[in-house]
Amino acid sequence: MSEPTLEERLGGLNLQGEEDLDFLGEYEELVKDVHWLALFRVHTTKPFSHAALFSAMRNAWSAAKEVTFKVLKSNLFLVQLHCLGDWSHVMEGSPRLFRGAAVVMEEYDGFSNVDSYKLDSILIWARIQGVPEGLMKKRELAEKVANKVGQLISVVVNEGKINPTPYLRARVWLYLDKPLSGSNHTKGENDVFSSV
C-alpha cells in the first residue's frame, strides 16, 4: 500500500470555518521548501549522548553551511543540510561510525510517517577478496559475486581486462541484521567500513 499524498493527509483533517485549508493551493510551494532532510539512527543498544553524536557528525561532515538536528525519539533523529554540496557529501559519503556503531541514514521527504522507515541498511563500498581473476573480468559474473555481499548498486569491472586491484569493488546496500557472507570474513567493523 502506497503512502498517502500530502493533499490526501491534509484533506483528512477535520477543520471547520476559518480553519479551512486555504494553503492546499500552495502545495507545490510547501514541498519545494522541504528538502535535504534525512532520518538517521545509531545501530546500537548502548546509551549515548545526543549532543556528543551531533558534535561528532558535524565534525565528520565538515559542512560548509549550517546543519540542523532534531531528536524524534531516543535513537531516531532528523537532520537538515542547507546546501546541495553538503547534502551530496553527507549522503554519498556514508557509512559513518559513532563510537564503533554504524550511523544508518535515509533520505526523508518531510511528510511521511517516520515509523515507516526501517533504517536497517547502509550503503557501502565493499572490497571482496579472493575472487578469481576470470570472475572480475565479466560484469555479469562480478555482479553475481557482489550480490552475495548485499543488494547490489554497482560493481567496478574492467570489461575483458585484468583487474588492477587484488579485490573486486562493489557498491552495495548492506543489511545490518544479516551476517556477512564469505569464508574469509573475520568479525571486525574495519573490514566493512574500510575506504576504497
C-alpha positions in Angstrom: 0.0 0.0 0.0 1.4 3.4 -1.0 1.9 6.3 1.3 -0.9 8.9 1.1 0.0 12.2 -0.6 0.2 15.4 1.4 -3.1 16.6 -0.2 -4.8 13.4 1.0 -3.3 13.8 4.5 -4.4 17.4 4.8 -7.8 16.7 3.3 -8.4 14.2 6.1 -8.2 16.9 8.8 -11.5 17.8 10.3 -11.3 21.6 10.2 -14.2 24.0 10.1 -15.0 27.6 9.2 -11.9 29.9 9.2 -9.7 26.9 9.8 -10.3 25.9 6.2 -7.2 24.7 4.3 -6.5 27.7 2.1 -2.9 26.6 1.7 -3.8 23.5 -0.3 -3.3 25.6 -3.4 0.2 26.3 -2.2 1.1 22.6 -2.1 3.9 22.8 -4.6 5.5 25.7 -2.6 5.3 23.7 0.6 7.0 20.7 -1.0 9.7 22.9 -2.7 10.7 24.4 0.7 11.2 20.9 2.3 14.5 19.4 1.1 17.8 18.0 2.1 16.3 16.1 5.0 17.4 12.7 6.3 16.4 10.4 9.1 19.2 8.6 11.0 19.9 6.4 14.0 22.9 4.7 15.6 22.9 1.0 15.2 23.5 0.2 18.9 21.6 -0.7 22.0 24.0 1.2 24.3 23.0 4.6 25.7 24.8 7.6 24.2 24.7 11.4 24.4 22.7 13.1 21.7 24.9 16.2 22.0 28.1 14.1 21.5 26.5 12.4 18.5 25.6 15.7 16.8 29.0 17.1 17.5 30.7 14.0 16.1 28.5 14.2 12.9 29.2 17.9 12.4 32.9 17.2 12.7 32.8 14.2 10.4 30.8 16.0 7.7 32.7 19.3 7.8 29.6 21.0 6.3 30.1 24.4 4.6 26.7 25.6 5.8 24.6 25.1 9.0 23.5 21.6 9.9 20.2 21.3 11.9 19.5 18.3 14.1 16.2 17.3 15.8 15.6 14.4 18.2 12.5 12.5 17.3 12.9 9.5 19.6 15.7 8.2 21.9 17.5 6.8 18.9 15.9 8.4 15.9 17.0 11.8 14.6 16.2 14.2 11.8 18.9 16.2 10.1 18.6 19.0 7.6 21.5 20.2 5.4 21.3 23.7 3.9 23.1 23.4 0.6 23.3 20.8 -2.2 27.1 20.3 -1.8 26.8 19.4 1.9 23.8 17.1 1.1 25.7 15.2 -1.6 28.8 14.9 0.6 26.8 13.5 3.6 24.5 11.1 1.6 27.2 9.7 -0.7 30.0 9.7 2.0 28.4 7.1 4.2 28.9 4.9 6.1 29.7 6.8 9.2 30.6 5.4 12.6 29.8 6.8 16.1 31.7 5.0 18.9 32.2 2.0 16.8 28.5 1.7 15.7 27.1 2.3 12.3 25.1 5.5 11.7 22.2 4.5 9.4 20.8 7.3 7.3 18.0 7.5 4.7 16.6 10.5 2.8 13.3 11.8 4.2 10.6 13.7 2.4 9.4 15.7 5.4 5.9 14.4 5.3 5.9 10.6 5.6 5.4 8.7 8.8 8.9 8.3 10.3 7.9 4.9 11.7 7.6 3.5 8.2 11.4 3.9 7.7 13.3 0.7 8.7 16.8 2.2 8.8 18.3 -1.3 8.8 20.9 -1.0 5.9 23.9 1.1 5.0 25.3 1.9 1.6 29.0 0.8 1.4 31.8 0.2 -1.0 32.8 -3.4 -0.4 36.2 -5.0 -1.1 35.6 -8.6 -2.0 38.8 -10.6 -1.5 39.7 -13.9 -3.1 37.7 -13.6 -6.3 39.4 -15.4 -9.2 40.6 -13.1 -12.0 38.1 -14.6 -14.5 35.2 -13.5 -12.4 36.4 -9.9 -12.2 36.6 -9.5 -16.0 33.0 -10.1 -16.8 30.3 -7.7 -15.4 27.6 -10.4 -15.2 29.8 -12.8 -13.2 31.2 -10.0 -10.9 27.6 -8.9 -10.2 26.7 -12.4 -9.1 29.6 -12.4 -6.7 28.8 -8.9 -5.4 25.1 -9.9 -4.8 26.3 -12.3 -2.2 27.5 -9.4 0.0 24.4 -7.3 -0.2 21.8 -5.7 -2.5 24.0 -4.6 -5.5 24.1 -1.0 -6.7 27.1 -1.1 -8.9 30.3 -3.1 -9.5 33.7 -1.9 -10.8 34.8 -4.0 -13.7 37.4 -3.5 -16.5 35.4 -5.4 -19.1 37.7 -8.0 -20.7 40.8 -6.7 -18.9 42.6 -7.8 -15.8 41.6 -6.1 -12.6 44.4 -3.7 -11.3 43.4 -4.4 -7.7 43.6 -7.7 -5.8 39.9 -7.4 -4.9 36.5 -6.8 -6.5 34.9 -3.4 -5.7 31.2 -3.1 -5.4 28.7 -0.6 -4.1 26.0 -2.5 -2.1 23.3 -2.0 0.5 24.5 -4.0 3.5 21.7 -5.2 5.8 22.8 -4.8 9.4 20.6 -7.6 10.8 22.2 -10.2 8.5 25.7 -11.7 8.9 28.3 -11.0 6.3 28.8 -13.7 3.7 32.2 -15.2 2.9 34.6 -17.7 4.5 37.4 -15.2 4.7 35.5 -12.7 6.8 36.7 -12.0 10.3 34.5 -10.1 12.6 35.6 -6.5 12.9 33.9 -3.3 11.9 37.0 -2.1 10.0 36.5 -4.9 7.4 33.2 -3.4 6.3 33.9 0.2 6.7 37.3 0.5 5.1 37.5 3.1 2.4 38.1 2.1 -1.1 
